């Protein structure tokens, strides 16, 4: 079974994030979900982004990276939107990574000090018309990563919601998330 470091999105460590972690645990995986916001949660993207701007995007990423320092090195790094930069940095640069799961975001591999390890498995999940994923260039970064890696998959789901996997917020899409979880469990197996 896999050990997974799961990094939350801009709304914080929500009930929906905890539910995803619990589904992975129910399948036998060990899942760590650090709280990068020290207990704060937000009800809108705007509120969450205002908080993140106050502490700095780099600080949020650094908190995610620090969370990994207490874990073994053979971890699967998972990030939801704002959690992706730290998850991607760890997967791409920390020796021993077992894999990566990116939800709702992807950065160019050139954002980090080394290229994506060609044989490191990764899945990227997003909605095909999510304006953050499409208009901010994440879809291009995801396609570039898939083209350059041997074990990379990009899954696009019909719709335009950004955080569609979080059951505790209005953008939740139960059917799409069910398929995401199936694919993630197959990946972790």
Buried (B, 14 or more C-beta within 10 A) or exposed (E): EBBBBBBBBBBBBBEBBBBBBEBBBEBEBBBBBBBBBEEBBBEEBEBBBEBBEEBEEEEBBBBBBEBBEEBEEEBBBBBBBBBBBBBBBBBBBBEEBBBBBBBBBBBBBEEBEEEBBEEBBBBBBBBEBBEBBBEEBBBEBBBBBBEEBEBBBBBBBEBBBBBBBBBBBEBBBEEBBEEBBEBBBEBBE
